[in-house]
Amino acid sequence: MGLNWAEHTVEIDAPIETCYAAIIDYETFPSWQGAVVDTEVLDWDEVGRGKRVRLFVDAKVRKVDYTLDYSYDEPKRIEWDFVEGNGINAADGHYLFEDLGNDRTRATYKLGLEVGIPLPGPVARRAHKSTLKGSVEDLKKEAERRAASSPKASNGDRAKTREAELAEKAGIKAPRPRPPAPDTTEGYATAHEGGSLIDLPVKLAGRAAGLGFGVARRAVGAGVEVAGAVTGRAARMLGRGTDRTHEYDR
């Protein structure tokens, strides 16, 4: 009878590593692969991937199960050798993943089956194609779900990155961020912390120089007034202290 071949390709909005990790996560298949009723990992390879796996599948016309030995070329290719089956006499094929960039992947599933039950050729082919297509579409949904929930980057972050890449290709430069507005009160505090009161107007003028002539004039005037007021008060205090000293000496 020979193998009945079918193939289906989809593009997935998820990194190639995410797609690969999903398709070798055999124990989770029943929760997101619509046709898979159950799975059993019978043996593992040296790095913890499923080596021999039994799959129980609802193949539309009837439920079948078969055991496959998997081999890997991570993260681009997965293929298998048929071991045994109930309702399946042979199975061959592979999964191919192509990195499209920008966290997108092209996935191709090619599978040849020889069913062990008498079925008209057209019925067997339709059931095979339908099951295979559903499997790839289910992978697309699962990989995109995993990518969206990944802490690596939010959808908004990926969108911004994509926009920046497109802008760069188009020769559009991103606008430079505006510098923060200067703090006009900083000059007073800084001038008061260091130097003499006589230097205050000069320091304030220097601080205000970049803000325009009018601001500089007001800053100098304010500095002179502050310096004059403080100097006058200091003089009066010194005078009163001198008077008290003279009264004590007397």
N, C-alpha and C positions, 0 to 999 in steps of 0.2 A: 504493500500500500504506500509506504514512504512517508516522509515528513510533510506536513502541511505548514507552510511558512506564512508568517505575517509580520508586519513591521509598523511602528508608529513613532513619530517624533514630535516633541513639544519644546517650546522655549519657556524657561522657568525664571522668575524673578527671585533668584536666590544664588548664593555662591556655589561653585562646583563642590566644595568640601561639604556643604550642607546637604546637597542632593545625594552625594555619595554616602554620607553618614546615614541618611534616611533609608536608602535602599538596601543597606546591609544590616539594618536594625530589625532582623527577622522576627524577633519575639514581639514586636509592636505591630506587626502586619495586620492582625485581626482588628485592631482599633482604627485603622485608616485605609487599608486595602479592601475595597468593597467585596471582591471575589474570594478573598482568603478567609476561610472559616477558622483555621487553627494552624499553628506552626510548632515544630519541635526541633531544636538544635541538638543534634546527636553527637557532634564532635566540633572542637574548636581548633584553630591553627595557633601557631606560636605567639601571635600578637593579639589573641583574643577575638578574632573574627570567626563567624560561623564557617566551618569547613564542610560538614555534612548536615544537610537540613531537610526535614520532611515537611511538605506543605500539603494542606488539605484545602481544596479549591472547589468552589461552586462554579462549574464550567457551563452554566446555562442549561445544557441538555441533561446533565447529571453531575453529581459530586464525585470528584476523583481525588486521589492523593498520589504523590510521587516524591522520591528522594533524589536530591542532587548533591554532587560534590562541587563546591565553588572554588574558584581561583581568582586572584585579584591583581590588577595593575592600578594601584591607588594613585589619584582619584579618578582615572580616566576610563577604566574598563573593568567589567565583572563578567565572567563567563562560567559555565558549569558543564559537568558531565553527568549523564543520566545513570542512576544506580538501579532503581526499581520503581514500579508503580502499580496502582490498582485503577484500571480504566485508562491508563496511559502506557503505551508500549515503548515510547522513546521521546526524548526531549532534548533539544539542542538550541543554543542561542547565546545572546550576550546583551549587556547594557553598555552603552557608550555615552560618555559625558564630554562635552566640549565647552571650555571656558570662553564666554563671549565678552568678558570684561564688564566693568561696572556692576559687579555682583549679579550677573545673569549667566544662565547655563542652557545649552541645548542638550536634551536627553533623547536618546534613540534606543528603543527596546525592539529587539529582533528575536523571534521565538519560532522554532519549528517543533510541531507535535505530531506524533502518530498515536491516534486514539485506539484503545483496545476494545471498543464496542462498535457494532455495526451501525453506521450512520450514513445517510446520503451525503455525498460530497459537498453540495452547496450548504446544507445545514451545518456540517462540521466546520466549514470555512467561515461562515457567518458568526457562529458561536466563538470560534477561535479569535477572529478579528475583534469582536465586541469585547471579549474578556481582556485581550491584550491592550486595546485602547483604553479601557477603563482603568487598567493597572497603571498606565503612564500618566493619565489625568489625575489619578489619586496621588501619585508621587508628586506631581506639580503642586497640588493643594497642600500636601504635608510639608514639602520643602519650603514653600513660601510662608506657611504658618510658622515653621521653626525659625526662618530668617527674620520674620517680623517680631518674634518674641525674644530674639537674641539680644543680650545687653551690649553687644558690640557697638551697635549704632541704631538709633531710632529712624523711622521712616523720614522724618523731617531732616535729620542729618544727611541721609542718603540723597534726598532731593536737593539739598543745598550743594552737596558735592557734585551731583550731576549737573546742576546749573552752572557751577563754577567751571567744570570741564568744557561744557558747551560754549561758554563765554570766551574761554581761553582759545578754543579752536577758531572762533569767529574774530579773534583779535580785539575783543572788548576787555579793557582793563577794569578791574574792580575799583570803585572809588576809594580814595584814602580816607581813613577815619579822621574826623575833625578833632583837633587838640582841645583839651578841656579849657573852659574859660578861666582866665587868671583870677585869683582871689585878691580883691583890692584891699582887704583888711590885713593881709599878711604883712604888708610893708610897715604898718604901724607897730605890730607886735615885734617884728624882727628888728626894726630900728630901735625900739625901746630896750630890747634885750642886750644889745651890745653898743659900745661907743658912748660918747658924751651927749648931753641934751643939745649941745650946739650943732652936732652932726645930724640931728634928726631931720631937719628940712632937706638936707642934701640927700640922705638915704631915701626919704619918701619921694623925692623928685626922681631919683634913679629908678625906684620901683614903678613909678607911674609913667616913665618916659615912653614905654611901649604902648600906652593907652591913649596917647594924643596930647596935644599942647594944652587944651583946656583942663584935662584931668591933672596934668602935671602942675599947672598953676594953682589949682585948688589944693592939691596935696602939699605944695610948698607953703601956701598960706596957712593951711591947717597946722602944718608942722611948726611954723614960726609961732602961731598962737599958743599951741600946746607947750612948746619950749619956753616961751615967755611966761606963761602962767606958772609953770612948775618952777622956773628959776625965781620968779618973784616970791612964791610961797616959801621956797627954800631960804631965800634971803631973810624973810620975816622971821622964820623959825630960828635962823642963826642969830638974828638980832635979839630975839627974846631970850635965847640961851645965854647970850653975852650979858644981858642985863641981869639975869638971875645970878650969873657968876660974880658979877661985880657986887651985887647986894650981899652975897654970901661972904665975899672977901671982906666987906665992910663989917 
